[in-house]
Amino acid sequence: MGISVKNISKSYGKVKALEDISFTINHGELFGLIGPDGAGKTTLFRILTTLLIADEGEASVAGYDVFKEYKSIRNHVGYMPGRFSLYQDLSVEENLNFFATIFGTTIEENYDLIKDIYVQIEPFKDRRAGKLSGGMKQKLALSCALIHKPKVLFLDEPTTGVDPVSRKEFWDMLKRLQQKNITILVSTPYMDEAALCDRIALMQDGKILEIDVPGAIVEQYPKAIYNVGANNMYGLIESLNAYEHRHSVFPFGEFVHYTDNRPDFDPASLRRYLERQHLSEIHIEKTQPTIEDTFMELARQ
Ligand SMILES: Nc1ncnc2c1ncn2[C@@H]1O[C@H](COP(=O)(O)OP(=O)(O)OP(=O)(O)O)[C@@H](O)[C@H]1O
């Protein structure tokens, strides 16, 4: 009764936005679609919310077929598109009333579900949506997507352009909604948010690279990974990229994540090489792979 996707493909002219995608999401799961811009996340959301028809394959949401039973799906899903769906010239309260009315309900009837979120923007209920901050717009858009008590909630990049504190609050809210028996499919380009999902699918160029629980995705990283630092970041990246034994070189905060293609890699040999490149303050230390590292590794295969 969650979501089932079987062999879905969709092209826009020559661009293959989705290529033979299959996966299932269990009822009550918080599932993340993780991938960069252009991976095909929005196309998949639009197919699952019945706004776009796939070229091939089949899919069901909350037990309804996306093609044959599109009307039922529209009544049972909430969709928060990437770009804000709000009416900028309507007030906070008017937006919410509008969405309640088109679904034949009222704010009062379903207030319980949105209460935690809506109380935070209620003091501004007469303010036009266009004049809200990013975090407040996001809360209003979520309230609007929830006003008809959906069984499945689709959130397309809900935290893009939102400050880190509001991002954290938003994920706390999703966890609470999940406890209210709502299946949630959320997309994000932020790899750190992936760890907050029950399971994730890593997507690139219209394909799914991997699906699993976040911990298992990290565990399957195939190599020993090192944090490498030096006095000159630019020179360090250039030197590492030119090193004949490098497997991958990936800037990561104040360090570079480095993997070597020799099975018997000795960090001392890398240190000597970097010294010969006139780098100083060299730091090499083994570290744990992140979801981002796994993504980069899968994406290069
Ligand atoms: N209406 C369209 N016409 C032509 N090409 C499109 C259209 N919509 C999307 N695409 C292309 O399909 C591919 C997948 O786009 P999609 O928007 O689904 O990806 P995304 O992962 O959601 O990325 P973004 O965050 O940029 O929206 C991209 O190459 C995009 O340029």
The ligand as an ORCA input file, in Angstrom:
! r2SCAN-3c Opt
* xyz 0 1
  N       9.768     19.488    -19.907
  C      10.993     19.064    -20.237
  N      11.437     19.112    -21.510
  C      12.663     18.667    -21.859
  N      13.551     18.133    -20.978
  C      13.178     18.057    -19.688
  C      11.890     18.517    -19.250
  N      11.802     18.305    -17.908
  C      12.979     17.751    -17.536
  N      13.807     17.597    -18.582
  C      15.142     16.976    -18.578
  O      15.007     15.664    -18.019
  C      16.081     15.371    -17.134
  C      15.547     15.059    -15.732
  O      14.947     16.233    -15.202
  P      14.226     16.306    -13.771
  O      13.682     17.693    -13.616
  O      13.285     15.178    -13.651
  O      15.461     16.065    -12.804
  P      15.638     16.438    -11.257
  O      16.466     15.356    -10.672
  O      14.341     16.711    -10.644
  O      16.489     17.737    -11.321
  P      16.048     19.225    -10.909
  O      16.330     19.289     -9.464
  O      16.985     20.053    -11.743
  O      14.615     19.392    -11.289
  C      17.009     16.575    -17.184
  O      18.003     16.310    -18.136
  C      16.108     17.694    -17.654
  O      16.847     18.674    -18.350
*
